[in-house]
Each structure stands twice: as structure tokens, then as C-alpha cells.
Amino acid sequence: GEFAGRIRVPDAAGGDAVGRQLTLQIRPLKADQFQAMAYYGGLPGQRQHEPEAMRLIGLRSENSLVLSGGPWAIFVNPEGCTLVDPKGGRIGKLKRVHRTSPTLGAVPPEGAMVLFDGTNVDHFVGAEMTKDGLLTQGSLIAPMFQDFDLHVEFRLPYMPLGDGQHRGFSGLFLLCRYDCQVLDSFGTERMFNGLGALYRQKAPDINMALPPLVWQTYDVRFTAPRWASDGTKVRNAHITSWVNGVKVQDNISLPTKTGAGKPEEPTLRPINIQDHGDPVRFRNLWIIDRG
């Protein structure tokens, strides 16, 4: 989870301690092992966030976790964190925080097509819906679009024994050619193929992954490539995307397909909600057709 609070640290000249905001993202690894990313100023996506991170490691004993690797030790329990300096003095506490995306539950604007609202899968090919009205991974959106704005809400599974692309792996495969990555990359360095990446082409500008098991949002503005009458491409596809309300790709020009995408050509293909075997769930999907 995520934690935030103020701690006492020496000033720049090494003198009296001053208060400074510290934030923490803790990620389980395997067995009782954990890692954490500590940031001054704020969590990723917050205004005062300082991107240089300290990576910490830790072991859990029952309901307590001890993190080390920074200039202090951190004792974690379900309610929060206590920081202790090398002399044993307490220098601050961090409280657990629960962030939600500002676009969570976004209402489809006038003119949008509602693709999935939990009542049926009529706009999909090969889709399945859970008993509680969620869309499972692995289906094609039946209507096809050229330029569009897409809103998707997704929930990643808790897979602490997995790593890399074996941990909450899915994706929004636009036109079955351009892959907007879905992955549990919470509490890691900015991953090349992490959540918000354009698969195998560009890392997200910021790692905006929230913890697994909470609802997150993906908003994508896609402009398809343009073609001449002889079949030559005259303009690349462009993607702008937001993860949990923060822009992670800014009008990126894609010179070709991503990864194992279908070859580029002047024909439309559907949007593929990818299935890599991990139980990712989706809800509140809608799209604006920009022509």
C-alpha cells in the first residue's frame, strides 16, 4: 500500500532537523519478502513529488514488517509506519493513504457509446461477464473505430509471487496493433513495459500504478495512421494516455506496430482487451468516436 507523513531530517548544512514530507509505496515479493520505494515531497502524480527514489527491502514477521536500505529503519504495521534513526530515535510516522483516480466512475459524455455497464456483453466478441457484473480479460470490442477517446476502469489481481509480466498482465490492444500496457507495476521503478507503457516502444513518463485489488482508470486518445491511395503511410498513429488521471504518454508518434501487433495497413481492426492468463477485471467502458 501507500503511506505518507512528515519526518525530521538534518538540514542541507547538516544542522538542526527540519520537517520533510516522505511517502512510501510497499510491494510484496515472495514469501515474507517486500520492497518499497520512498519519495520525498509526495507520491507519484502528486504536485510536490520528487522523482528520485530510495529503494528499500524488508522482511515480515507476523503482522510487522521491517524495511531497511535507507538512512533509517522503518517499522510497518497495518495502520502505518514508524521511522527510527541509527541512534534509535523516532523521527516520524507515516499513515496509510488510499488514493482514487479522479476519473473513476466517469459518466459517459453526450454522444459517447457505452461499451460495458455491467448488464451485458453485446458490444463484444468472445467476452465473459462475472456474476457480479464485471468484464473478464480476453475479448474484442465489436464496433470498430478509427480515431477515438476510450475510458476503461480495471482492477488488477493480487499476485505477490509473480514478477514482471507474470503479475496482473493484460493490455488495451488498439486496432490489434498498438498495445497500451496493463500490468501490476505498483511500487517499482518506472518500468519500460510497466502500466501505461506503449509495449516495447516507450515507457510511461511516470509510474502511476496504484496497488492491486483497487479500481484504476485508463483514458486513451487515439488517432489512427493516415494512408495515401497507393497504400503508403503518410502519418503515424498517435497516442495520448492517462493512468489514474495523470498523463503518462503525450501525443506519441508510433512509427510501427508494437510488439506482436498485427501489421500496419489501411484497414480497421477491433480493440482487443488482452488475455495473458491473469484475472484482470474491467468495468465502465465507453468510447467517443472522433471519426
GURO-766734 format. One record per residue (C-alpha): x, y, z. Coordinates in nm, 4 decimals, m for minus. Each point is the difference from the previous one (the first is absolute). Example, Ala and Ser with C-alpha at 12.3 -4.5 7.8 and 13.67 -1.06 7.14 Angstrom:
<u->1.2300 | v->m0.4500 | w->0.7800>
<u->0.1370 | v->0.3440 | w->m0.0660>
***
This chain:
<u->0.0000 | v->0.0000 | w->0.0000>
<u->0.0861 | v->0.3709 | w->0.0156>
<u->0.1052 | v->0.2059 | w->0.3023>
<u->0.0776 | v->0.3673 | w->0.0612>
<u->0.1100 | v->0.2281 | w->0.2850>
<u->0.2596 | v->0.2459 | w->0.1231>
<u->0.3373 | v->m0.1018 | w->0.1431>
<u->0.2903 | v->0.1881 | w->0.1562>
<u->0.3158 | v->0.0100 | w->m0.2115>
<u->0.3188 | v->0.2094 | w->0.0334>
<u->0.0007 | v->0.3199 | w->m0.2022>
<u->0.2208 | v->0.0368 | w->m0.3077>
<u->0.2924 | v->0.1210 | w->0.2147>
<u->m0.0312 | v->m0.2955 | w->0.2357>
<u->m0.1398 | v->0.2146 | w->0.2807>
<u->m0.3274 | v->m0.0104 | w->0.1875>
<u->m0.2693 | v->m0.2369 | w->m0.1232>
<u->m0.2746 | v->0.1368 | w->m0.2212>
<u->m0.3372 | v->m0.1509 | w->m0.0908>
<u->m0.0305 | v->m0.1596 | w->m0.3410>
<u->m0.2791 | v->m0.1901 | w->m0.1717>
<u->0.0820 | v->m0.3655 | w->m0.0714>
<u->m0.2135 | v->m0.2477 | w->m0.1908>
<u->0.0309 | v->m0.3737 | w->m0.0407>
<u->m0.1297 | v->m0.2700 | w->m0.2346>
<u->0.0341 | v->m0.3573 | w->0.1325>
<u->m0.0195 | v->m0.3003 | w->m0.2321>
<u->0.0005 | v->m0.3689 | w->0.1012>
<u->0.2467 | v->m0.2279 | w->m0.1728>
<u->0.0032 | v->m0.3631 | w->0.1089>
<u->m0.0502 | v->m0.1811 | w->0.3275>
<u->0.0592 | v->0.2698 | w->0.2647>
<u->0.2172 | v->0.2241 | w->m0.2169>
<u->m0.0971 | v->0.3554 | w->m0.1000>
<u->0.1452 | v->0.2977 | w->m0.1804>
<u->m0.0883 | v->0.3671 | w->0.0310>
<u->0.0568 | v->0.3232 | w->m0.1893>
<u->0.0404 | v->0.3118 | w->0.2152>
<u->m0.0501 | v->0.3502 | w->m0.1436>
<u->0.0333 | v->0.3444 | w->0.1483>
<u->m0.2716 | v->0.2571 | w->m0.0635>
<u->m0.2885 | v->m0.2201 | w->m0.1090>
<u->m0.1097 | v->m0.3203 | w->m0.1677>
<u->0.0337 | v->m0.0408 | w->m0.3790>
<u->m0.2446 | v->0.2325 | w->m0.1722>
<u->m0.0257 | v->0.2420 | w->0.2921>
<u->0.1122 | v->0.3592 | w->m0.0455>
<u->0.2951 | v->m0.0057 | w->0.2426>
<u->0.1258 | v->m0.3440 | w->m0.1093>
<u->0.3789 | v->m0.0256 | w->m0.0331>
<u->0.0712 | v->m0.2805 | w->m0.2497>
<u->0.3337 | v->m0.1135 | w->0.1432>
<u->m0.0859 | v->m0.3066 | w->0.2071>
<u->0.1630 | v->m0.2033 | w->0.2751>
<u->m0.0491 | v->m0.3723 | w->m0.0396>
<u->m0.0455 | v->m0.1917 | w->0.3238>
<u->m0.0265 | v->m0.3721 | w->0.0767>
<u->m0.1638 | v->m0.1757 | w->0.2905>
<u->m0.1185 | v->m0.3148 | w->0.1731>
<u->m0.3310 | v->m0.0598 | w->0.1760>
<u->m0.0531 | v->m0.1709 | w->0.3330>
<u->m0.3702 | v->m0.0664 | w->0.0672>
<u->m0.1710 | v->0.3417 | w->m0.0350>
<u->0.3171 | v->0.2096 | w->0.0103>
<u->0.2424 | v->0.0875 | w->m0.2782>
<u->0.3473 | v->0.1523 | w->0.0372>
<u->0.1412 | v->0.1933 | w->m0.2974>
<u->0.3652 | v->0.0958 | w->m0.0367>
<u->0.2304 | v->0.1442 | w->m0.2646>
<u->m0.0470 | v->0.3708 | w->0.0694>
<u->0.1446 | v->0.2321 | w->0.2662>
<u->m0.2522 | v->m0.1389 | w->0.2500>
<u->m0.1915 | v->m0.3155 | w->0.0836>
<u->m0.3754 | v->m0.0140 | w->m0.0620>
<u->m0.2326 | v->m0.2117 | w->0.2133>
<u->m0.3307 | v->m0.0666 | w->m0.1778>
<u->m0.3282 | v->m0.1301 | w->0.1354>
<u->m0.3491 | v->0.0066 | w->m0.1569>
<u->m0.0686 | v->0.3508 | w->0.1324>
<u->0.3205 | v->0.1787 | w->m0.0995>
<u->0.3773 | v->0.0298 | w->0.0130>
<u->0.2437 | v->0.1150 | w->0.2694>
<u->0.3438 | v->0.1268 | w->m0.1049>
<u->0.3008 | v->m0.0422 | w->0.2301>
<u->0.3439 | v->0.1562 | w->m0.0481>
<u->0.3323 | v->m0.1891 | w->0.0578>
<u->0.0062 | v->0.1171 | w->0.3642>
<u->m0.3426 | v->m0.1470 | w->0.0685>
<u->m0.1876 | v->0.3284 | w->0.0021>
<u->m0.3447 | v->0.0207 | w->m0.1560>
<u->0.0032 | v->0.2578 | w->m0.2813>
<u->m0.3535 | v->m0.0246 | w->m0.1291>
<u->m0.3070 | v->m0.2043 | w->m0.0907>
<u->m0.1687 | v->m0.0646 | w->m0.3321>
<u->m0.3713 | v->m0.0715 | w->m0.0280>
<u->m0.1609 | v->m0.2283 | w->m0.2535>
<u->m0.1664 | v->0.1872 | w->m0.2861>
<u->m0.2574 | v->m0.1222 | w->m0.2512>
<u->0.0049 | v->0.1866 | w->m0.3310>
<u->m0.2672 | v->m0.0219 | w->m0.2687>
<u->0.0161 | v->0.1141 | w->m0.3598>
<u->m0.1791 | v->0.3285 | w->m0.0743>
<u->m0.1546 | v->m0.1657 | w->m0.3074>
<u->m0.1333 | v->m0.3018 | w->0.1931>
<u->m0.3701 | v->m0.0347 | w->m0.0700>
<u->0.0143 | v->0.2572 | w->m0.2808>
<u->m0.3419 | v->0.0434 | w->m0.1597>
<u->m0.0063 | v->m0.0501 | w->m0.3784>
<u->m0.0369 | v->0.3422 | w->m0.1639>
<u->m0.2742 | v->0.0761 | w->m0.2487>
<u->0.0650 | v->m0.1830 | w->m0.3255>
<u->0.2166 | v->m0.2721 | w->0.1561>
<u->m0.0724 | v->m0.3683 | w->m0.0615>
<u->m0.0278 | v->m0.2047 | w->0.3180>
<u->0.1871 | v->m0.3228 | w->m0.0681>
<u->m0.0441 | v->m0.1662 | w->0.3399>
<u->m0.2072 | v->0.1003 | w->0.3022>
<u->m0.0249 | v->m0.3372 | w->0.1765>
<u->m0.3296 | v->m0.1090 | w->m0.1563>
<u->0.1093 | v->m0.1854 | w->m0.3160>
<u->0.2884 | v->m0.0641 | w->m0.2402>
<u->m0.1902 | v->0.0826 | w->m0.3192>
<u->0.2793 | v->0.2255 | w->m0.1296>
<u->0.2668 | v->m0.2699 | w->0.0275>
<u->0.1145 | v->m0.3146 | w->m0.1765>
<u->0.1108 | v->m0.2899 | w->0.2203>
<u->m0.0708 | v->0.1861 | w->0.3247>
<u->m0.1025 | v->m0.1394 | w->0.3365>
<u->m0.1580 | v->0.1798 | w->0.2937>
<u->0.0353 | v->m0.0992 | w->0.3648>
<u->m0.2976 | v->m0.0543 | w->0.2319>
<u->0.0617 | v->0.3410 | w->0.1558>
<u->m0.0159 | v->0.1789 | w->m0.3364>
<u->0.3679 | v->0.0408 | w->m0.0905>
<u->0.1632 | v->m0.0594 | w->m0.3371>
<u->0.2752 | v->m0.2603 | w->m0.0058>
<u->0.3211 | v->0.0371 | w->m0.1977>
<u->0.0096 | v->m0.1392 | w->m0.3530>
<u->m0.2485 | v->0.1389 | w->m0.2518>
<u->m0.0345 | v->0.2210 | w->m0.3061>
<u->m0.2075 | v->0.3184 | w->m0.0098>
<u->m0.2385 | v->m0.0678 | w->m0.2881>
<u->m0.0500 | v->0.3517 | w->m0.1451>
<u->0.3132 | v->0.1276 | w->m0.1718>
<u->0.1258 | v->0.3571 | w->0.0199>
<u->0.2717 | v->0.2067 | w->m0.1646>
<u->0.0586 | v->0.2992 | w->0.2301>
<u->m0.1460 | v->m0.0249 | w->0.3496>
<u->0.0164 | v->0.0823 | w->0.3708>
<u->m0.0320 | v->m0.3105 | w->0.2181>
<u->m0.0743 | v->m0.0203 | w->0.3737>
<u->0.0681 | v->m0.3262 | w->0.1843>
<u->m0.0060 | v->m0.0918 | w->0.3688>
<u->0.1998 | v->m0.3057 | w->0.1046>
<u->0.0913 | v->m0.1979 | w->0.3106>
<u->0.3249 | v->m0.1955 | w->0.0229>
<u->0.0235 | v->m0.3277 | w->0.1935>
<u->0.2213 | v->m0.0495 | w->0.3043>
<u->0.2860 | v->m0.2182 | w->m0.1261>
<u->0.2901 | v->0.0452 | w->0.2460>
<u->0.1888 | v->m0.3028 | w->m0.1292>
<u->0.0069 | v->0.1342 | w->m0.3561>
<u->0.2478 | v->0.2442 | w->m0.1463>
<u->0.0284 | v->0.2071 | w->m0.3172>
<u->m0.2540 | v->m0.1134 | w->m0.2573>
<u->m0.1216 | v->m0.2797 | w->0.2245>
<u->m0.1840 | v->0.2403 | w->0.2284>
<u->m0.3364 | v->0.1480 | w->m0.0993>
<u->0.0796 | v->m0.0020 | w->m0.3732>
<u->m0.2502 | v->0.1187 | w->m0.2609>
<u->m0.0190 | v->0.2871 | w->m0.2470>
<u->m0.2136 | v->0.2182 | w->m0.2237>
<u->0.1069 | v->m0.1057 | w->m0.3489>
<u->m0.1280 | v->0.2841 | w->m0.2189>
<u->m0.0922 | v->m0.1182 | w->m0.3519>
<u->0.1786 | v->m0.3213 | w->0.1086>
<u->0.3195 | v->0.1888 | w->m0.0895>
<u->0.0901 | v->0.2442 | w->0.2773>
<u->0.0280 | v->m0.1334 | w->0.3542>
<u->m0.0706 | v->0.2234 | w->0.3017>
<u->0.1443 | v->m0.2102 | w->0.2797>
<u->m0.1969 | v->m0.1153 | w->0.3043>
<u->0.2201 | v->m0.1481 | w->0.2738>
<u->0.0461 | v->m0.0003 | w->0.3765>
<u->0.3096 | v->0.2220 | w->0.0150>
<u->m0.0981 | v->0.1628 | w->0.3305>
<u->0.2913 | v->0.0772 | w->0.2310>
<u->0.2712 | v->m0.0423 | w->m0.2637>
<u->0.2338 | v->0.2263 | w->m0.1886>
<u->m0.1498 | v->0.1361 | w->m0.3230>
<u->m0.0127 | v->m0.3190 | w->m0.2086>
<u->0.0597 | v->0.0028 | w->m0.3753>
<u->m0.2968 | v->m0.2324 | w->m0.0492>
<u->m0.1896 | v->0.0949 | w->0.3167>
<u->m0.3539 | v->0.1332 | w->0.0360>
<u->m0.0502 | v->0.2858 | w->m0.2464>
<u->0.2792 | v->m0.1079 | w->m0.2358>
<u->m0.0314 | v->m0.0259 | w->m0.3761>
<u->0.1179 | v->m0.3578 | w->m0.0121>
<u->0.3640 | v->m0.0381 | w->m0.1044>
<u->0.0068 | v->0.3564 | w->m0.1329>
<u->m0.0245 | v->0.2528 | w->0.2831>
<u->m0.0147 | v->m0.0066 | w->0.3783>
<u->m0.2623 | v->0.2130 | w->0.1747>
<u->0.1179 | v->0.3457 | w->0.1005>
<u->m0.0929 | v->m0.0854 | w->0.3598>
<u->m0.0945 | v->m0.3216 | w->0.1773>
<u->m0.3593 | v->0.0706 | w->0.1042>
<u->m0.0878 | v->m0.3551 | w->0.1064>
<u->m0.2105 | v->m0.0296 | w->0.3143>
<u->m0.0004 | v->m0.3151 | w->0.2154>
<u->m0.1705 | v->m0.3133 | w->m0.1350>
<u->m0.3615 | v->m0.0734 | w->0.0975>
<u->m0.1022 | v->0.3686 | w->m0.0258>
<u->m0.1796 | v->0.1446 | w->m0.3010>
<u->0.2183 | v->0.2023 | w->m0.2359>
<u->m0.0625 | v->0.1925 | w->m0.3224>
<u->0.1470 | v->0.0110 | w->m0.3472>
<u->m0.1002 | v->0.2831 | w->m0.2348>
<u->0.1355 | v->m0.0135 | w->m0.3550>
<u->m0.0220 | v->0.2455 | w->m0.2891>
<u->0.0902 | v->m0.1814 | w->m0.3214>
<u->0.0474 | v->0.1398 | w->m0.3503>
<u->0.0464 | v->m0.2630 | w->m0.2683>
<u->0.2709 | v->0.0204 | w->m0.2671>
<u->m0.0842 | v->0.1585 | w->m0.3319>
<u->0.0560 | v->m0.1636 | w->m0.3363>
<u->0.0337 | v->0.1119 | w->m0.3595>
<u->m0.2045 | v->m0.1622 | w->m0.2774>
<u->0.2989 | v->m0.2124 | w->m0.1012>
<u->0.0146 | v->m0.1561 | w->0.3483>
<u->0.2983 | v->0.1943 | w->0.1314>
<u->m0.0199 | v->0.1441 | w->0.3495>
<u->0.0103 | v->0.3788 | w->0.0137>
<u->m0.0428 | v->0.0509 | w->0.3762>
<u->0.0714 | v->m0.2204 | w->0.3012>
<u->m0.2529 | v->m0.1043 | w->0.2617>
<u->m0.0008 | v->0.2287 | w->0.3061>
<u->m0.0886 | v->m0.0839 | w->0.3605>
<u->m0.0579 | v->0.2125 | w->0.3074>
<u->m0.0895 | v->m0.1904 | w->0.3154>
<u->m0.0767 | v->0.0601 | w->0.3653>
<u->0.0307 | v->m0.2570 | w->0.2796>
<u->m0.1961 | v->0.0859 | w->0.3120>
<u->m0.0556 | v->0.3505 | w->m0.1318>
<u->0.3692 | v->0.0819 | w->m0.0627>
<u->0.1379 | v->0.0327 | w->m0.3532>
<u->0.2589 | v->m0.2729 | w->m0.0631>
<u->0.0290 | v->0.0246 | w->m0.3833>
<u->m0.0189 | v->0.3370 | w->m0.1761>
<u->m0.1038 | v->m0.0186 | w->m0.3674>
<u->0.2582 | v->m0.2675 | w->m0.0758>
<u->0.0625 | v->m0.0814 | w->m0.3663>
<u->0.0250 | v->m0.3748 | w->m0.0601>
<u->0.2134 | v->m0.0823 | w->m0.3051>
<u->m0.1318 | v->m0.3558 | w->m0.0139>
<u->m0.2041 | v->m0.2578 | w->0.1900>
<u->0.0971 | v->m0.0933 | w->0.3540>
<u->0.1273 | v->m0.3440 | w->0.0951>
<u->m0.2025 | v->m0.2804 | w->m0.1586>
<u->m0.2618 | v->0.2343 | w->m0.1436>
<u->m0.1578 | v->m0.0593 | w->m0.3371>
<u->0.1906 | v->0.1579 | w->m0.2921>
<u->m0.0927 | v->0.3576 | w->m0.0809>
<u->m0.2254 | v->0.0450 | w->m0.3007>
<u->m0.2842 | v->0.2357 | w->m0.1004>
<u->m0.2766 | v->m0.2192 | w->0.1441>
<u->m0.1772 | v->0.0154 | w->0.3342>
<u->0.0286 | v->m0.2698 | w->0.2637>
<u->m0.1727 | v->m0.0299 | w->0.3402>
<u->0.1292 | v->0.0941 | w->0.3425>
<u->0.1229 | v->m0.3103 | w->0.1825>
<u->m0.0207 | v->m0.0228 | w->0.3799>
<u->0.2856 | v->m0.2408 | w->0.0393>
<u->0.0021 | v->m0.3273 | w->0.1888>
<u->0.3371 | v->m0.1164 | w->0.1335>
<u->m0.1523 | v->m0.2363 | w->0.2540>
<u->m0.0196 | v->0.2438 | w->0.2920>
<u->m0.3464 | v->0.0774 | w->0.1448>
<u->m0.0205 | v->0.3720 | w->m0.0816>
<u->m0.3498 | v->0.1472 | w->0.0247>
<u->m0.1581 | v->0.2956 | w->m0.1827>
<u->m0.3039 | v->0.2254 | w->0.0376>
<u->m0.1428 | v->0.3319 | w->m0.1246>
<u->0.1339 | v->m0.0115 | w->m0.3563>
<u->m0.1121 | v->0.2738 | w->m0.2379>
<u->0.1362 | v->0.1551 | w->m0.3156>
<u->m0.0334 | v->0.3242 | w->m0.1950>
<u->0.0235 | v->m0.0478 | w->m0.3770>
<u->0.2012 | v->0.2908 | w->m0.1409>
<u->m0.0498 | v->m0.1102 | w->m0.3606>
***
